[in-house]
Amino acid sequence: MGMKHVGVGIGLAATLVAGVCGATETRVMVRAKSKDAKFIGTSMGGALVVIRKADTGEVLASGLTSGGTGDTKRIMNEPLVRGAQIADATTAGFEAKLDLAEPTFVTVEVNGPMGQRQSAAKVTVQTWLIPGKNVSGDGLVVEIPGFAVNIAAPRAHEVVALEGGKAKVPLVANVVMM
């Protein structure tokens, strides 16, 4: 067998192996955004992101969003234009690097804020991921509804005494959009 035939044989074998085992790295940016507000990042403890195969439940990636809450002017003040990016390199997100061999239908769970567990909410979305087609820029933006509520007074350890069967309880809370 000549060298030309050996080269063709090796090339064909490599193509067949790549076709069978041909996982392609696919990057998926997931961002948690408070409904009608900013992104959930490091200052709120992040949001937990779990990406699973929808048909089997197999976890493909998981992690916390980290980074800043985003550019207030761009997110909250300027009119939104279809297709315009609202996140930048410093905006909170979680980037998964998945090795996909075929189009994969996934369930993406986002639960947060993790630093405000009493206010955390879980949102799930499903989407197709295509090998080598990165989901970048703003990425997959998942909106989390609700408010983060911190009770400042009364403190958990304080006792409220009844006087005549009644009590006057000063309530102080910090309430912010998720």
Phi and psi restraints in degrees (value plus and minus 20) as a CYANA .aco file:
   2 GLY   PHI     -97.1   -57.1
   2 GLY   PSI     147.0   187.0
   3 MET   PHI     -81.3   -41.3
   3 MET   PSI     -53.4   -13.4
   4 LYS   PHI     -82.8   -42.8
   4 LYS   PSI     -62.8   -22.8
   5 HIS   PHI     -89.5   -49.5
   5 HIS   PSI     -55.8   -15.8
   6 VAL   PHI     -84.4   -44.4
   6 VAL   PSI     -63.9   -23.9
   7 GLY   PHI     -81.7   -41.7
   7 GLY   PSI     -62.2   -22.2
   8 VAL   PHI     -85.3   -45.3
   8 VAL   PSI     -62.4   -22.4
   9 GLY   PHI     -81.5   -41.5
   9 GLY   PSI     -63.7   -23.7
  10 ILE   PHI     -85.8   -45.8
  10 ILE   PSI     -62.1   -22.1
  11 GLY   PHI     -81.9   -41.9
  11 GLY   PSI     -62.8   -22.8
  12 LEU   PHI     -84.7   -44.7
  12 LEU   PSI     -62.8   -22.8
  13 ALA   PHI     -82.4   -42.4
  13 ALA   PSI     -62.7   -22.7
  14 ALA   PHI     -83.2   -43.2
  14 ALA   PSI     -59.5   -19.5
  15 THR   PHI     -84.8   -44.8
  15 THR   PSI     -63.4   -23.4
  16 LEU   PHI     -84.2   -44.2
  16 LEU   PSI     -63.0   -23.0
  17 VAL   PHI     -83.5   -43.5
  17 VAL   PSI     -63.8   -23.8
  18 ALA   PHI     -82.6   -42.6
  18 ALA   PSI     -57.3   -17.3
  19 GLY   PHI     -86.0   -46.0
  19 GLY   PSI     -55.7   -15.7
  20 VAL   PHI    -101.0   -61.0
  20 VAL   PSI     -63.3   -23.3
  21 CYS   PHI    -128.9   -88.9
  21 CYS   PSI      -3.7    36.3
  22 GLY   PHI     -93.9   -53.9
  22 GLY   PSI      37.8    77.8
  23 ALA   PHI     -89.3   -49.3
  23 ALA   PSI     118.9   158.9
  24 THR   PHI    -138.0   -98.0
  24 THR   PSI     111.9   151.9
  25 GLU   PHI     -84.2   -44.2
  25 GLU   PSI     110.2   150.2
  26 THR   PHI    -150.7  -110.7
  26 THR   PSI     101.1   141.1
  27 ARG   PHI    -113.9   -73.9
  27 ARG   PSI     114.7   154.7
  28 VAL   PHI    -149.3  -109.3
  28 VAL   PSI      95.0   135.0
  29 MET   PHI    -111.0   -71.0
  29 MET   PSI     105.5   145.5
  30 VAL   PHI    -138.5   -98.5
  30 VAL   PSI     110.6   150.6
  31 ARG   PHI    -144.5  -104.5
  31 ARG   PSI     119.0   159.0
  32 ALA   PHI    -121.4   -81.4
  32 ALA   PSI     103.7   143.7
  33 LYS   PHI    -144.0  -104.0
  33 LYS   PSI     111.5   151.5
  34 SER   PHI     -86.3   -46.3
  34 SER   PSI     118.8   158.8
  35 LYS   PHI     -78.0   -38.0
  35 LYS   PSI     104.1   144.1
  36 ASP   PHI      37.9    77.9
  36 ASP   PSI      10.8    50.8
  37 ALA   PHI    -167.8  -127.8
  37 ALA   PSI    -166.2  -126.2
  38 LYS   PHI    -122.7   -82.7
  38 LYS   PSI    -195.7  -155.7
  39 PHE   PHI    -104.1   -64.1
  39 PHE   PSI     130.3   170.3
  40 ILE   PHI    -114.7   -74.7
  40 ILE   PSI      93.4   133.4
  41 GLY   PHI    -150.6  -110.6
  41 GLY   PSI    -170.1  -130.1
  42 THR   PHI     -77.0   -37.0
  42 THR   PSI     -59.7   -19.7
  43 SER   PHI     -83.7   -43.7
  43 SER   PSI     -42.0    -2.0
  44 MET   PHI    -128.4   -88.4
  44 MET   PSI      -5.5    34.5
  45 GLY   PHI      62.9   102.9
  45 GLY   PSI     -15.0    25.0
  46 GLY   PHI      54.2    94.2
  46 GLY   PSI     158.3   198.3
  47 ALA   PHI    -144.0  -104.0
  47 ALA   PSI     120.3   160.3
  48 LEU   PHI    -102.0   -62.0
  48 LEU   PSI     104.5   144.5
  49 VAL   PHI    -131.0   -91.0
  49 VAL   PSI     109.6   149.6
  50 VAL   PHI    -148.9  -108.9
  50 VAL   PSI     104.0   144.0
  51 ILE   PHI    -128.6   -88.6
  51 ILE   PSI     102.6   142.6
  52 ARG   PHI    -145.3  -105.3
  52 ARG   PSI     131.8   171.8
  53 LYS   PHI     -87.0   -47.0
  53 LYS   PSI     108.1   148.1
  54 ALA   PHI     -85.8   -45.8
  54 ALA   PSI     -54.3   -14.3
  55 ASP   PHI    -101.0   -61.0
  55 ASP   PSI     -47.0    -7.0
  56 THR   PHI    -135.4   -95.4
  56 THR   PSI     -39.0     1.0
  57 GLY   PHI      62.7   102.7
  57 GLY   PSI     -20.3    19.7
  58 GLU   PHI     -80.2   -40.2
  58 GLU   PSI     108.7   148.7
  59 VAL   PHI     -97.1   -57.1
  59 VAL   PSI     102.0   142.0
  60 LEU   PHI    -112.6   -72.6
  60 LEU   PSI     -52.6   -12.6
  61 ALA   PHI    -185.7  -145.7
  61 ALA   PSI     133.4   173.4
  62 SER   PHI    -175.4  -135.4
  62 SER   PSI     134.0   174.0
  63 GLY   PHI     151.3   191.3
  63 GLY   PSI     156.5   196.5
  64 LEU   PHI    -118.5   -78.5
  64 LEU   PSI     123.1   163.1
  65 THR   PHI     -88.8   -48.8
  65 THR   PSI     125.0   165.0
  66 SER   PHI    -165.4  -125.4
  66 SER   PSI     135.2   175.2
  67 GLY   PHI     103.0   143.0
  67 GLY   PSI    -190.3  -150.3
  68 GLY   PHI    -103.5   -63.5
  68 GLY   PSI     153.1   193.1
  69 THR   PHI    -102.9   -62.9
  69 THR   PSI     -25.8    14.2
  70 GLY   PHI      82.6   122.6
  70 GLY   PSI     154.1   194.1
  71 ASP   PHI    -102.5   -62.5
  71 ASP   PSI      89.1   129.1
  72 THR   PHI     -74.4   -34.4
  72 THR   PSI     -65.7   -25.7
  73 LYS   PHI     -80.2   -40.2
  73 LYS   PSI     -67.5   -27.5
  74 ARG   PHI     -86.4   -46.4
  74 ARG   PSI     -58.8   -18.8
  75 ILE   PHI    -103.4   -63.4
  75 ILE   PSI     -62.9   -22.9
  76 MET   PHI    -124.5   -84.5
  76 MET   PSI     -46.3    -6.3
  77 ASN   PHI    -125.6   -85.6
  77 ASN   PSI     -59.7   -19.7
  78 GLU   PHI    -101.4   -61.4
  78 GLU   PSI     122.6   162.6
  79 PRO   PHI     -81.1   -41.1
  79 PRO   PSI     118.4   158.4
  80 LEU   PHI     -97.6   -57.6
  80 LEU   PSI     111.6   151.6
  81 VAL   PHI    -131.9   -91.9
  81 VAL   PSI     112.5   152.5
  82 ARG   PHI     -74.4   -34.4
  82 ARG   PSI     109.6   149.6
  83 GLY   PHI      66.5   106.5
  83 GLY   PSI     -31.6     8.4
  84 ALA   PHI     -96.4   -56.4
  84 ALA   PSI     118.5   158.5
  85 GLN   PHI    -100.4   -60.4
  85 GLN   PSI     115.2   155.2
  86 ILE   PHI    -128.2   -88.2
  86 ILE   PSI     -33.6     6.4
  87 ALA   PHI    -119.6   -79.6
  87 ALA   PSI     137.8   177.8
  88 ASP   PHI    -151.3  -111.3
  88 ASP   PSI    -191.5  -151.5
  89 ALA   PHI     -82.9   -42.9
  89 ALA   PSI     -42.1    -2.1
  90 THR   PHI    -116.6   -76.6
  90 THR   PSI     -25.4    14.6
  91 THR   PHI     -93.5   -53.5
  91 THR   PSI     118.1   158.1
  92 ALA   PHI     -75.8   -35.8
  92 ALA   PSI     118.7   158.7
  93 GLY   PHI    -191.7  -151.7
  93 GLY   PSI     151.0   191.0
  94 PHE   PHI    -146.1  -106.1
  94 PHE   PSI     102.2   142.2
  95 GLU   PHI    -124.3   -84.3
  95 GLU   PSI      99.1   139.1
  96 ALA   PHI    -116.1   -76.1
  96 ALA   PSI     122.2   162.2
  97 LYS   PHI    -134.7   -94.7
  97 LYS   PSI      86.3   126.3
  98 LEU   PHI    -128.0   -88.0
  98 LEU   PSI     122.0   162.0
  99 ASP   PHI    -119.2   -79.2
  99 ASP   PSI      84.3   124.3
 100 LEU   PHI    -130.6   -90.6
 100 LEU   PSI     112.7   152.7
 101 ALA   PHI    -119.8   -79.8
 101 ALA   PSI     -35.0     5.0
 102 GLU   PHI    -174.6  -134.6
 102 GLU   PSI     142.7   182.7
 103 PRO   PHI     -74.1   -34.1
 103 PRO   PSI     114.3   154.3
 104 THR   PHI    -150.7  -110.7
 104 THR   PSI     106.0   146.0
 105 PHE   PHI    -105.8   -65.8
 105 PHE   PSI     103.2   143.2
 106 VAL   PHI    -142.8  -102.8
 106 VAL   PSI     135.6   175.6
 107 THR   PHI    -128.1   -88.1
 107 THR   PSI     107.0   147.0
 108 VAL   PHI    -131.3   -91.3
 108 VAL   PSI      97.6   137.6
 109 GLU   PHI    -121.2   -81.2
 109 GLU   PSI     114.7   154.7
 110 VAL   PHI    -149.1  -109.1
 110 VAL   PSI     102.9   142.9
 111 ASN   PHI    -147.6  -107.6
 111 ASN   PSI     103.2   143.2
 112 GLY   PHI    -199.9  -159.9
 112 GLY   PSI     156.3   196.3
 113 PRO   PHI    -100.9   -60.9
 113 PRO   PSI     120.9   160.9
 114 MET   PHI     -92.7   -52.7
 114 MET   PSI     -42.2    -2.2
 115 GLY   PHI    -103.1   -63.1
 115 GLY   PSI     -23.8    16.2
 116 GLN   PHI    -153.6  -113.6
 116 GLN   PSI      41.0    81.0
 117 ARG   PHI     -74.5   -34.5
 117 ARG   PSI     -52.8   -12.8
 118 GLN   PHI     -87.5   -47.5
 118 GLN   PSI     -36.8     3.2
 119 SER   PHI    -131.7   -91.7
 119 SER   PSI     -19.1    20.9
 120 ALA   PHI     -86.3   -46.3
 120 ALA   PSI     125.8   165.8
 121 ALA   PHI    -154.2  -114.2
 121 ALA   PSI     129.8   169.8
 122 LYS   PHI    -130.5   -90.5
 122 LYS   PSI     111.7   151.7
 123 VAL   PHI    -145.6  -105.6
 123 VAL   PSI     117.4   157.4
 124 THR   PHI    -143.2  -103.2
 124 THR   PSI     124.3   164.3
 125 VAL   PHI    -155.8  -115.8
 125 VAL   PSI     136.2   176.2
 126 GLN   PHI    -142.8  -102.8
 126 GLN   PSI     125.2   165.2
 127 THR   PHI    -178.3  -138.3
 127 THR   PSI     142.4   182.4
 128 TRP   PHI    -111.0   -71.0
 128 TRP   PSI     119.3   159.3
 129 LEU   PHI    -135.8   -95.8
 129 LEU   PSI     115.0   155.0
 130 ILE   PHI    -129.6   -89.6
 130 ILE   PSI     109.9   149.9
 131 PRO   PHI     -72.1   -32.1
 131 PRO   PSI     109.0   149.0
 132 GLY   PHI      60.1   100.1
 132 GLY   PSI     -28.4    11.6
 133 LYS   PHI    -116.7   -76.7
 133 LYS   PSI      74.7   114.7
 134 ASN   PHI     -87.0   -47.0
 134 ASN   PSI     124.7   164.7
 135 VAL   PHI    -123.6   -83.6
 135 VAL   PSI      76.3   116.3
 136 SER   PHI    -144.4  -104.4
 136 SER   PSI    -186.9  -146.9
 137 GLY   PHI      47.7    87.7
 137 GLY   PSI    -146.3  -106.3
 138 ASP   PHI     -82.7   -42.7
 138 ASP   PSI     -48.7    -8.7
 139 GLY   PHI      53.3    93.3
 139 GLY   PSI    -172.7  -132.7
 140 LEU   PHI    -109.6   -69.6
 140 LEU   PSI      88.5   128.5
 141 VAL   PHI    -115.6   -75.6
 141 VAL   PSI      98.8   138.8
 142 VAL   PHI    -128.2   -88.2
 142 VAL   PSI     101.9   141.9
 143 GLU   PHI    -107.3   -67.3
 143 GLU   PSI     110.4   150.4
 144 ILE   PHI    -130.1   -90.1
 144 ILE   PSI     100.7   140.7
 145 PRO   PHI    -101.1   -61.1
 145 PRO   PSI     141.9   181.9
 146 GLY   PHI      93.1   133.1
 146 GLY   PSI    -192.2  -152.2
 147 PHE   PHI    -149.4  -109.4
 147 PHE   PSI     132.2   172.2
 148 ALA   PHI    -117.4   -77.4
 148 ALA   PSI     102.8   142.8
 149 VAL   PHI    -138.4   -98.4
 149 VAL   PSI     103.7   143.7
 150 ASN   PHI    -135.4   -95.4
 150 ASN   PSI     102.1   142.1
 151 ILE   PHI    -105.3   -65.3
 151 ILE   PSI      99.2   139.2
 152 ALA   PHI    -112.5   -72.5
 152 ALA   PSI     -51.7   -11.7
 153 ALA   PHI    -173.5  -133.5
 153 ALA   PSI     117.8   157.8
 154 PRO   PHI     -95.6   -55.6
 154 PRO   PSI     130.9   170.9
 155 ARG   PHI     -92.6   -52.6
 155 ARG   PSI     136.5   176.5
 156 ALA   PHI     -77.7   -37.7
 156 ALA   PSI     -51.6   -11.6
 157 HIS   PHI    -108.5   -68.5
 157 HIS   PSI     -26.5    13.5
 158 GLU   PHI     -97.3   -57.3
 158 GLU   PSI     124.8   164.8
 159 VAL   PHI    -127.8   -87.8
 159 VAL   PSI     114.5   154.5
 160 VAL   PHI    -126.2   -86.2
 160 VAL   PSI     101.0   141.0
 161 ALA   PHI    -109.4   -69.4
 161 ALA   PSI     120.3   160.3
 162 LEU   PHI    -105.8   -65.8
 162 LEU   PSI     120.2   160.2
 163 GLU   PHI    -146.6  -106.6
 163 GLU   PSI      90.2   130.2
 164 GLY   PHI      47.3    87.3
 164 GLY   PSI      11.8    51.8
 165 GLY   PHI      60.8   100.8
 165 GLY   PSI     -16.1    23.9
 166 LYS   PHI    -149.0  -109.0
 166 LYS   PSI     140.2   180.2
 167 ALA   PHI    -161.7  -121.7
 167 ALA   PSI     122.8   162.8
 168 LYS   PHI    -122.3   -82.3
 168 LYS   PSI      95.8   135.8
 169 VAL   PHI    -136.7   -96.7
 169 VAL   PSI      91.5   131.5
 170 PRO   PHI     -93.0   -53.0
 170 PRO   PSI     107.5   147.5
 171 LEU   PHI    -133.0   -93.0
 171 LEU   PSI     102.3   142.3
 172 VAL   PHI    -144.5  -104.5
 172 VAL   PSI     105.6   145.6
 173 ALA   PHI    -158.9  -118.9
 173 ALA   PSI     128.3   168.3
 174 ASN   PHI    -124.9   -84.9
 174 ASN   PSI      98.4   138.4
 175 VAL   PHI    -139.8   -99.8
 175 VAL   PSI     100.1   140.1
 176 VAL   PHI    -151.2  -111.2
 176 VAL   PSI     135.8   175.8
 177 MET   PHI     -81.9   -41.9
 177 MET   PSI     126.6   166.6
